[in-house]
């Protein structure tokens, strides 16, 4: 693999080089997840590293690049493999902040730097029809301590709701594997049994433009 960006903290470089070697020839989600589950706690418990990354955000030092568009507004890309083999991301969760139930386009491992991160895993009971409908059943809850990790799988196998049960802001790190070919995530309203699509900011603009053009050409008023 080509040398990583010299601007990356050395700890991130070492971690990502290890991931690149371990995941390069792996087609087994479990083996990939097991590798990350065993190595990610080293970053999660490295408080000096996390402090330097946060100071970079606060003082706009260029790493991580806060201008880089992300799906979620609490998300920071720490590393993205040039061949999309995996990515390393940081998320900051305000007190009591939760993300609605959602799926993923890849396997993933999420871990927390401090105690209090909450994960609710769901099974999907419907078959995906009709459009916009989804019936979920909660099947497992996890409360992660500092350095603990949980994992998720692609699409309906990895639907979960995540959030912060504490009165402090939490830091989590996630590693996601190579994504499948899909340009959106799905957000689930468990109570209403509804599902909607969530696009990246750039893709959302394209989708809205296409919908607007269709309306314009069909005479919409």
C-alpha positions as CSV (number, residue, x, y, z in Angstrom):
1,X,0.0,0.0,0.0
2,X,1.2,3.5,-0.8
3,X,2.5,5.6,2.2
4,X,-0.3,7.3,4.2
5,X,-0.7,11.0,4.4
6,X,2.2,12.4,6.5
7,X,-0.3,14.8,8.2
8,X,-2.0,11.8,9.9
9,X,-1.0,11.3,13.6
10,X,1.4,8.4,13.8
11,X,-1.0,6.4,15.9
12,X,-3.6,6.6,13.2
13,X,-1.0,5.7,10.5
14,X,0.0,2.6,12.4
15,X,-3.6,1.5,13.0
16,X,-4.6,2.1,9.4
17,X,-1.6,0.3,8.0
18,X,-2.5,-2.7,10.2
19,X,-6.1,-2.6,9.0
20,X,-5.0,-2.3,5.3
21,X,-2.8,-5.4,5.7
22,X,-5.4,-7.4,7.6
23,X,-8.4,-6.5,5.4
24,X,-6.7,-6.5,1.9
25,X,-7.5,-10.1,1.0
26,X,-10.3,-10.7,3.4
27,X,-13.8,-11.5,2.1
28,X,-14.9,-12.7,5.5
29,X,-16.9,-10.1,7.4
30,X,-16.3,-11.9,10.7
31,X,-12.5,-12.0,10.3
32,X,-12.4,-8.3,9.4
33,X,-14.6,-7.4,12.3
34,X,-12.6,-9.5,14.7
35,X,-9.4,-7.8,13.7
36,X,-10.8,-4.3,14.2
37,X,-12.5,-5.3,17.5
38,X,-9.1,-6.4,18.8
39,X,-7.2,-3.3,17.7
40,X,-9.6,-0.3,17.9
41,X,-9.6,-0.2,21.8
42,X,-5.9,1.0,21.5
43,X,-7.1,4.2,19.8
44,X,-10.2,4.6,22.0
45,X,-8.2,4.5,25.2
46,X,-5.4,6.8,23.9
47,X,-6.6,10.0,25.5
48,X,-3.6,12.1,24.3
49,X,-4.3,11.2,20.7
50,X,-8.0,12.0,21.0
51,X,-7.2,15.3,22.7
52,X,-4.9,16.2,19.8
53,X,-7.6,15.4,17.2
54,X,-10.2,17.4,19.1
55,X,-7.8,20.4,19.3
56,X,-7.3,20.1,15.6
57,X,-11.1,20.5,15.1
58,X,-11.3,23.4,17.6
59,X,-8.3,25.3,16.2
60,X,-8.9,24.4,12.5
61,X,-5.5,22.9,12.0
62,X,-6.6,21.0,8.9
63,X,-6.8,17.5,10.5
64,X,-9.4,16.2,10.5
65,X,-10.8,18.2,7.6
66,X,-14.0,19.6,9.0
67,X,-14.9,21.0,5.5
68,X,-15.2,17.5,4.1
69,X,-18.9,16.6,3.6
70,X,-20.3,13.8,5.7
71,X,-23.7,12.2,6.1
72,X,-24.0,13.2,9.7
73,X,-23.1,16.6,11.3
74,X,-21.3,15.0,14.2
75,X,-19.1,12.9,11.9
76,X,-15.4,13.5,11.2
77,X,-13.4,11.4,8.6
78,X,-10.0,10.5,10.2
79,X,-8.9,8.2,7.3
80,X,-10.4,6.9,4.1
81,X,-8.6,4.2,2.2
82,X,-7.9,5.3,-1.4
83,X,-9.4,2.0,-2.7
84,X,-12.4,2.3,-0.3
85,X,-11.2,-0.8,1.6
86,X,-12.2,0.8,4.9
87,X,-12.6,4.1,6.6
88,X,-12.0,5.4,10.2
89,X,-14.4,8.0,11.5
90,X,-14.9,9.9,14.7
91,X,-18.4,10.9,16.0
92,X,-19.1,13.3,18.8
93,X,-22.4,12.8,20.8
94,X,-23.9,15.6,22.9
95,X,-25.6,14.8,26.2
96,X,-28.6,12.5,25.6
97,X,-28.2,12.7,21.8
98,X,-29.3,9.7,19.7
99,X,-29.3,8.9,16.1
100,X,-32.6,7.4,14.8
101,X,-32.6,3.7,13.9
102,X,-30.6,3.2,10.7
103,X,-28.9,0.6,8.5
104,X,-25.4,0.6,6.9
105,X,-23.8,0.0,3.5
106,X,-20.9,-2.0,5.0
107,X,-19.9,-4.0,8.0
108,X,-18.7,-1.8,10.8
109,X,-17.2,-1.6,14.3
110,X,-18.0,1.2,16.7
111,X,-16.3,1.8,20.0
112,X,-16.5,4.5,22.7
113,X,-13.7,6.4,24.5
114,X,-15.8,6.8,27.7
115,X,-18.7,4.9,29.2
116,X,-22.3,5.5,28.4
117,X,-22.7,4.7,24.7
118,X,-26.0,2.9,24.0
119,X,-26.7,0.5,21.1
120,X,-30.1,-1.0,20.3
121,X,-30.1,-3.7,17.7
122,X,-33.2,-4.5,15.6
123,X,-34.6,-7.3,13.4
124,X,-36.6,-6.2,10.4
125,X,-39.9,-8.2,10.3
126,X,-41.3,-7.1,6.9
127,X,-40.2,-7.9,3.4
128,X,-39.5,-4.4,2.2
129,X,-42.9,-3.9,0.5
130,X,-44.7,-1.6,0.3
131,X,-42.3,1.3,-0.2
132,X,-41.8,3.4,2.9
133,X,-42.9,0.8,5.3
134,X,-40.7,-1.1,7.8
135,X,-41.6,-3.1,10.9
136,X,-38.7,-3.4,13.4
137,X,-38.4,-5.4,16.6
138,X,-35.7,-4.6,19.2
139,X,-33.7,-7.7,20.0
140,X,-30.6,-6.6,21.9
141,X,-29.4,-3.6,24.0
142,X,-25.7,-2.8,24.7
143,X,-24.2,-0.2,27.1
144,X,-20.6,0.2,26.2
145,X,-17.9,1.1,28.7
146,X,-14.6,2.9,27.8
147,X,-12.8,0.9,25.2
148,X,-15.7,-1.4,24.5
149,X,-16.8,-2.1,20.9
150,X,-19.9,-3.3,19.1
151,X,-20.3,-4.3,15.5
152,X,-22.9,-4.0,12.7
153,X,-23.5,-5.7,9.4
154,X,-24.7,-4.4,6.0
155,X,-28.3,-3.6,5.2
156,X,-31.1,-5.3,7.2
157,X,-28.6,-7.4,9.2
158,X,-27.2,-4.3,10.8
159,X,-30.2,-2.0,11.8
160,X,-29.5,-0.3,15.1
161,X,-30.1,2.9,17.1
162,X,-27.2,4.5,18.8
163,X,-26.7,7.3,21.3
164,X,-25.4,8.8,24.5
165,X,-27.1,8.1,27.8
166,X,-24.9,10.4,29.8
167,X,-24.9,14.2,30.6
168,X,-21.4,14.6,28.9
169,X,-20.3,14.7,25.3
170,X,-19.0,11.3,24.2
171,X,-16.4,10.4,21.6
172,X,-16.8,7.3,19.5
173,X,-14.6,5.8,16.7
174,X,-16.0,3.7,13.9
175,X,-14.3,1.6,11.2
176,X,-16.5,0.7,8.2
177,X,-15.5,-1.8,5.6
178,X,-15.8,-1.6,1.8
179,X,-19.3,-0.3,1.0
180,X,-21.8,-2.0,-1.2
181,X,-23.1,-0.2,-4.3
182,X,-25.9,1.9,-2.8
183,X,-25.8,5.7,-2.5
184,X,-28.1,6.1,0.6
185,X,-28.7,4.9,4.1
186,X,-32.2,4.0,5.4
187,X,-33.6,5.8,8.5
188,X,-36.3,3.9,10.4
189,X,-39.2,5.4,12.5
190,X,-39.8,2.5,14.8
191,X,-43.0,3.8,16.3
192,X,-44.6,4.7,12.9
193,X,-43.2,1.7,11.1
194,X,-41.8,4.0,8.4
195,X,-38.5,4.2,6.5
196,X,-36.9,7.0,4.5
197,X,-33.7,7.4,2.6
198,X,-30.7,9.5,3.8
199,X,-28.3,10.7,1.1
200,X,-24.9,12.3,1.4
201,X,-25.1,16.1,1.0
202,X,-23.8,16.0,-2.5
203,X,-26.1,13.1,-3.6
204,X,-29.1,14.8,-2.0
205,X,-28.6,17.9,-4.1
206,X,-28.5,15.7,-7.2
207,X,-31.6,13.8,-6.2
208,X,-33.5,17.0,-5.5
209,X,-32.3,18.5,-8.8
210,X,-33.5,15.4,-10.7
211,X,-36.9,15.5,-8.9
212,X,-37.2,19.3,-9.6
213,X,-36.4,18.8,-13.3
214,X,-39.0,16.0,-13.6
215,X,-41.6,18.3,-12.1
216,X,-40.6,21.1,-14.4
217,X,-40.7,19.0,-17.5
218,X,-44.1,17.4,-16.6
219,X,-45.7,20.8,-16.1
220,X,-45.8,20.8,-12.2
221,X,-47.0,23.9,-10.6
